[in-house]
């Protein structure tokens, strides 16, 4: 699994996985290890759709609170995804998440932020295929289809 994919998954599951061991080991066996999109089957990592949905909602809220004009709205809505800067990511994520993700992925802070800036818009877009945050039941269906 690439460090960037690991970072995206860790970011979405931060509250569920932080403190439970090495992120790569927790996600080992997950379909994402073979290159599937981050919306893949998370059960192998012990993640429920509810935990993933909660992580997605929390992440979107962090961006919205930090910058009401954040490009995250374009990631959720239908249409093209607007880019996000590493600086905006850093402000929205906060030092604790960034420190945890760098320790889990082995990436430097700059590598992590650049990788997330490149990958997070598409990951959120795939997790919100109808232009909105899905319900837990819809996320379960997405999970089963992957």
C-alpha positions as CSV (number, residue, x, y, z in Angstrom):
1,X,0.0,0.0,0.0
2,X,1.4,3.4,-0.9
3,X,2.1,5.8,2.0
4,X,-0.3,8.3,0.5
5,X,-3.2,5.7,0.4
6,X,-2.2,4.7,4.0
7,X,-2.4,8.4,5.0
8,X,-5.9,8.9,3.4
9,X,-7.2,5.8,5.2
10,X,-5.6,6.9,8.4
11,X,-7.1,10.3,8.1
12,X,-10.6,9.0,7.6
13,X,-10.2,6.5,10.4
14,X,-8.1,8.6,12.8
15,X,-10.3,8.4,15.8
16,X,-11.0,4.7,15.4
17,X,-7.4,3.6,14.8
18,X,-5.2,6.1,16.7
19,X,-3.5,4.3,19.6
20,X,-4.4,0.8,18.4
21,X,-1.1,-0.1,16.8
22,X,0.7,0.5,13.5
23,X,-1.7,1.7,10.8
24,X,-0.1,-0.4,8.1
25,X,-0.5,-3.6,10.2
26,X,-4.1,-2.7,11.1
27,X,-5.0,-2.2,7.4
28,X,-3.1,-5.3,6.2
29,X,-5.4,-7.5,4.2
30,X,-7.7,-4.6,3.3
31,X,-8.5,-4.4,-0.4
32,X,-6.7,-1.1,-0.5
33,X,-3.4,-2.9,0.0
34,X,-3.9,-4.2,-3.6
35,X,-4.6,-0.8,-5.0
36,X,-8.4,-0.5,-4.7
37,X,-9.9,2.9,-4.0
38,X,-10.1,4.1,-0.4
39,X,-13.8,3.3,-0.5
40,X,-12.9,-0.4,-0.4
41,X,-13.9,-3.0,2.3
42,X,-12.7,-1.7,5.6
43,X,-13.9,-4.7,7.7
44,X,-10.4,-6.3,7.3
45,X,-9.1,-3.3,9.3
46,X,-11.8,-3.6,11.9
47,X,-13.6,-0.5,10.7
48,X,-17.3,-0.3,10.4
49,X,-19.1,1.8,7.8
50,X,-20.3,3.9,10.7
51,X,-16.7,4.6,11.8
52,X,-15.7,5.5,8.3
53,X,-18.8,7.7,7.8
54,X,-18.1,9.4,11.2
55,X,-14.5,10.0,10.1
56,X,-15.6,11.5,6.8
57,X,-18.1,13.8,8.4
58,X,-15.6,14.9,11.0
59,X,-13.0,15.6,8.3
60,X,-15.4,17.7,6.2
61,X,-16.5,19.6,9.3
62,X,-12.9,20.4,10.2
63,X,-12.4,21.9,6.7
64,X,-15.6,23.8,6.8
65,X,-14.9,25.3,10.3
66,X,-11.4,26.3,9.2
67,X,-12.5,27.9,5.9
68,X,-16.2,28.2,4.9
69,X,-15.1,28.6,1.3
70,X,-13.0,25.4,1.4
71,X,-12.7,23.4,-1.8
72,X,-14.1,20.3,0.1
73,X,-17.6,21.3,-1.1
74,X,-16.5,20.6,-4.7
75,X,-15.2,17.2,-3.6
76,X,-18.6,16.2,-2.2
77,X,-20.8,17.8,-4.9
78,X,-21.1,16.6,-8.4
79,X,-18.7,18.3,-10.8
80,X,-14.9,18.8,-10.9
81,X,-12.8,18.7,-7.7
82,X,-11.1,21.9,-6.7
83,X,-7.5,21.6,-5.5
84,X,-6.5,22.2,-1.9
85,X,-3.2,23.7,-0.8
86,X,-0.8,22.0,1.6
87,X,-1.2,25.1,3.9
88,X,-5.0,24.7,4.1
89,X,-4.6,21.0,4.7
90,X,-2.2,21.7,7.6
91,X,-4.5,24.3,9.2
92,X,-7.5,22.0,8.9
93,X,-5.9,18.8,10.1
94,X,-3.9,20.2,13.0
95,X,-0.6,19.2,14.4
96,X,-1.8,16.0,16.2
97,X,-3.2,14.4,13.1
98,X,-0.2,15.4,11.0
99,X,2.3,14.1,13.5
100,X,0.4,10.8,13.8
101,X,0.1,10.3,10.1
102,X,3.8,11.1,9.5
103,X,4.8,8.6,12.1
104,X,2.5,6.0,10.6
105,X,3.4,6.5,7.0
106,X,7.1,7.3,7.3
107,X,6.5,10.4,5.1
108,X,7.9,13.8,6.0
109,X,5.3,16.5,6.7
110,X,5.8,18.1,3.3
111,X,5.4,14.7,1.5
112,X,2.3,13.9,3.6
113,X,0.6,17.2,2.8
114,X,1.5,17.0,-0.9
115,X,0.2,13.5,-1.1
116,X,-3.0,14.3,0.7
117,X,-3.5,17.4,-1.4
118,X,-3.2,15.2,-4.5
119,X,-5.3,12.2,-3.3
120,X,-7.9,13.4,-0.8
121,X,-10.1,15.2,-3.3
122,X,-10.6,12.0,-5.3
123,X,-11.0,9.9,-2.2
124,X,-13.8,12.1,-0.8
125,X,-15.4,12.3,-4.2
126,X,-15.5,8.5,-4.4
127,X,-17.0,8.3,-0.9
128,X,-19.7,10.8,-1.9
129,X,-20.9,9.5,-5.3
130,X,-24.3,11.1,-5.2
131,X,-23.0,14.6,-4.5
132,X,-23.6,14.3,-0.7
133,X,-22.3,12.4,2.3
134,X,-24.0,9.0,2.2
135,X,-26.0,7.4,4.9
136,X,-24.5,4.5,6.8
137,X,-26.7,2.1,4.7
138,X,-25.5,3.6,1.4
139,X,-21.9,3.4,2.6
140,X,-22.5,-0.3,3.4
141,X,-23.7,-0.8,-0.2
142,X,-20.6,1.0,-1.6
143,X,-18.5,-1.1,0.6
144,X,-20.1,-4.3,-0.6
145,X,-19.8,-3.3,-4.3
146,X,-16.0,-2.7,-4.0
